Amino acid sequence: MEDDKNGFLCDPHSPASIANALGRMVMLTAAKKQQMGIESRKRAEHLFEPSRVLDRYETLLKSVANRASLAAHCAGLTAVSHCAVSAIE
């Protein structure tokens, strides 16, 4: 979000800051509110463009698959090591 372009920044832990941002919003003209809405829509369309979202999901899924594969591999090594120690005892 960009302050005064598609909304107003405020400290979420400060009631005075929140009230100030809400007061600024209330005082906007209808045209400025509409323009802020248009800007927000453009930003959302850019951030959540299907190709961008799919690329992020693909990267995430590959990362999870690699971790799962590594965990399975390590679990197998632990089991083998444990079995070898048990056989020696």
C-alpha positions as CSV (number, residue, x, y, z in Angstrom):
1,M,0.0,0.0,0.0
2,E,1.2,3.5,-0.8
3,D,0.2,6.2,1.6
4,D,-2.3,8.7,0.1
5,K,-2.3,6.8,-3.2
6,N,-4.5,3.8,-2.5
7,G,-5.0,4.2,1.3
8,F,-3.5,5.7,4.4
9,L,-0.8,4.2,6.5
10,C,-1.2,4.2,10.3
11,D,0.2,2.5,13.4
12,P,-2.1,-0.4,14.0
13,H,-1.2,-0.3,17.7
14,S,-2.2,3.4,18.1
15,P,-5.8,4.4,18.3
16,A,-4.9,8.0,17.6
17,S,-3.1,7.0,14.4
18,I,-6.0,4.8,13.3
19,A,-8.5,7.6,14.0
20,N,-6.3,10.0,12.1
21,A,-6.2,7.7,9.0
22,L,-10.0,7.2,9.2
23,G,-10.6,10.9,9.5
24,R,-8.5,11.5,6.4
25,M,-10.5,8.9,4.5
26,V,-13.8,10.4,5.5
27,M,-12.7,13.8,4.3
28,L,-11.8,12.6,0.8
29,T,-13.9,13.6,-2.2
30,A,-15.9,10.9,-4.0
31,A,-13.5,11.3,-7.0
32,K,-10.4,10.7,-4.8
33,K,-12.0,7.7,-3.1
34,Q,-12.8,6.3,-6.6
35,Q,-9.2,6.9,-7.7
36,M,-7.8,5.2,-4.6
37,G,-10.0,2.2,-5.4
38,I,-8.7,2.1,-9.0
39,E,-5.1,2.2,-7.8
40,S,-5.8,-0.6,-5.3
41,R,-7.4,-2.7,-8.0
42,K,-4.3,-2.2,-10.3
43,R,-2.0,-3.2,-7.5
44,A,-4.0,-6.3,-6.7
45,E,-4.2,-7.4,-10.3
46,H,-0.4,-7.0,-10.6
47,L,0.4,-8.8,-7.4
48,F,-2.0,-11.6,-8.0
49,E,-1.6,-12.0,-11.7
50,P,-2.2,-15.7,-12.5
51,S,1.3,-16.3,-14.0
52,R,3.0,-14.7,-10.9
53,V,0.9,-16.7,-8.5
54,L,1.4,-20.0,-10.3
55,D,5.2,-19.4,-10.4
56,R,5.2,-18.8,-6.6
57,Y,3.1,-22.0,-6.0
58,E,5.4,-24.0,-8.3
59,T,8.5,-22.7,-6.4
60,L,6.8,-23.5,-3.0
61,L,5.7,-27.0,-4.1
62,K,9.2,-27.8,-5.4
63,S,10.7,-26.6,-2.1
64,V,8.3,-28.7,-0.1
65,A,8.9,-31.8,-2.3
66,N,12.7,-31.3,-1.9
67,R,12.4,-31.1,1.8
68,A,10.1,-34.2,2.0
69,S,12.6,-36.1,-0.2
70,L,15.5,-35.1,2.0
71,A,13.6,-35.9,5.2
72,A,12.7,-39.4,3.8
73,H,16.3,-39.9,2.7
74,C,17.6,-38.9,6.2
75,A,15.0,-41.1,7.9
76,G,16.2,-44.0,5.8
77,L,19.8,-43.3,6.7
78,T,18.9,-43.1,10.4
79,A,17.1,-46.4,10.2
80,V,20.0,-48.1,8.4
81,S,22.5,-46.7,10.9
82,H,20.3,-47.8,13.8
83,C,19.9,-51.3,12.3
84,A,23.7,-51.6,11.7
85,V,24.4,-50.6,15.3
86,S,21.8,-53.1,16.6
87,A,23.3,-55.9,14.5
88,I,26.8,-55.2,15.8
89,E,25.7,-55.3,19.4
